[in-house]
Every structure is written in C-alpha cells, then in structure tokens.
C-alpha cells in the first residue's frame, strides 16, 4: 500500500530555506513572490493492506521519527 506523508513547518516557525528561495527568485527576476515555505514529502510502500492500520502505523512513525512534532505538522494520504 502506498502512503504519502507531507511534513510542513508549523505557522510561526522561521523557514530560512524558504526565505532563501524567495530571495533568489526575486534576484532572477520573479518579482512579487511574498513568501515561500519549504516542506518534505515522503512516500512509503507498506506491506499493510488495511488502510486504518496503515494510517495508525504511519502516524506512529511520524510521532517517533519522521516529523519533529514540536515545530512540524504532518498529514497522511493513503492510496
């Protein structure tokens, strides 16, 4: 079963990489970009066949390793 996890910084957390990209876009002529936020996307291929069990397992993975839940949010997409 394919599972996608999107990990984003929480609102209010500084994003220096996003700010560097925003600045670089302006420097090469793309004016009007007010903000850029970077994120991570992980794609997992699980042996699990039950969507509810897969979601529970991946949530545990996120809580323990994949996301820093102090500063990051995550969302799980099955399928």
N, C-alpha and C positions, 0 to 999 in steps of 0.2 A: 504494500500500500504506500502510495506517495503522500508525503506530508510536507507542506511548506510552512516555515516559521519566519515571520517578519519581526525584526527587532529594531525598535526605534528609541531614540533618546526621549526621556520624559520632557514635557513642557517646562521651560525654565532652566534646563541643563545646557550649559555652553557647548557649542559644537564648533571647535576650531577648524576641523576639516571642512565642514560645510561653509564656514566663513572664508576659508582659503579658496574654495571653488568659486564662491560668489565673487570674490575679488578678482580671480583670474578671468572669469567670464567678462567682467567689466573691462579688464585690461586688453582683451582681444576684440572688443567692440560690441559686446552684448549688453547694452545699457538697459536699465530698468529691471534687473533682477534684484529684488529687495532682500531675499533671504534664500538660503539653501540649507537643508537639513540632510545629513547623511544617515543611512540605515544599513542593516545587514539582512540578507535573505539566506536562509539555509533550506536545502531540500534534502529530506530524509526518505530513504526507501526502507520501509519496515516489513518484517515478515508477518506482523499482526494483520488480521483480516477484519476484525471488529472495529468500526470507526470510533465507538465510545472508548474502548480500551486503548486504542492508538492515541486518541486525544489526551487521555489521562496519563499515559506513559510519556508523551512528548511534553506535557505540562510539567511533569516531574523533572524531565531532562532540563527544561528551561530554568526551573527554580534552582536546580543544583549546579548547573554548568553553563548552559548556552547563553543565558542572559544575566546581566548584573541588575537584579531587580531593584536595587537602590536607585539607579539612575536610568534604567531602561524598562520599556514596556515590550510585551511580545504578543503576537496574535498567531493562532494556529489555524491552518487551512488544510482540510482533509480532501484528498482526491486528485 
